[in-house]
Amino acid sequence: MAENKVILEIKNLCKVYEGKDVSVKALTDVSLTVYQGETVGIVGESGCGKTTLGRCVVRGIDATGGEVLFHTEEDGVIDFLHTTREQMKKYRRDIQMIFQDPYASLDPRMTVFDIISEPLRYNTKLGKREIEQAVDRIAEQVGLNKAFLRRYPHAFSGGQRQRIGIARSLILQPKVVVCDEAVSALDVSIQAQIINLLEDLQKEYHLTYLFISHALSVVRHISDRVMVMYLGRMVEFAETEELYSNPLHPYTKALLSAAPQPDPDAVIDRIVLEGEVPNPASPPSGCHFHPRCAYRTERCAREFPPMTERDGHFVACWNCMDCKLQEKQI
């Protein structure tokens, strides 16, 4: 479980991709506080900005605006987006990323040993023998046979390649790990193994996870709190069981109703949304969700609702200002 110590703050994060004739707002004013040792799940449809958020946090891409504040014991609060090159190099090792595709993210020309040891060679002054020992240790922890370290990525299954990616991300002993669809490309049985591995490593290293996923059941299992995104904005945020048992935003309700149920006899109240996902290059006015929402009013089309909170449950919806929605047939 998470402690009450803040390790990461994301404030009003924005990302705009500028084209020749169009600009796309991938992120708009996303704010989030993450506590040490917790797992924050991030869910939403494809194109809602989940991966962009993760990559901005690790500065894989540069955000257009906002702040990513990393709380350190040595230097206090460091803003990753506005820090010096030396500070960024010093603290980059503390925030790592596990990528979605366990094959495309591994260099096919490098051996597994070279892939896992590369972060140590660039970020530490360890000798050859110390690097070998560190790689052997992390390989054993993630369930990789040390006899296979001299092989190339193509020789491994998807689950084994994901273990390689996890080993590479954890070799520097980071404090925060962004897991970008870390299990989506894997079979269900392999997903369970990787999730269990991530949970074991979190306990051992006291890691903090930002867990990006489409798999709502996986997010519910692994997360302490869950953030729901729609078209580049956060629309709801709450503790996991609170959000799953008491979703407030109409989009969250529809999203959860679409999740497959393991019980074949379960009665599912499926909510079918109207229309298509809006074009992020030309988003709707006001609340971006209003063209597909059965609860929309004229105000929804004019103004984007502020994020309101009650007992740790945050939601951005004009109809949820009192944390209640009128029952209406969709």
PyMOL commands that set and color helices and strands:
alter all, ss='L'
color gray80, all
select helices_A, chain A and resi 50-57+80-82+85-92+112-123+128-141+146-148+153-155+158-170+188-205+216-222+240-245+250-257+290-292+298-302+318-320
alter helices_A, ss='H'
color red, helices_A
select strands_A, chain A and resi 6-18+23-35+39-43+65-71+77-79+95-98+176-180+208-212+225-230+233-239+308-310+313-315
alter strands_A, ss='S'
color yellow, strands_A
deselect
rebuild
show_as cartoon
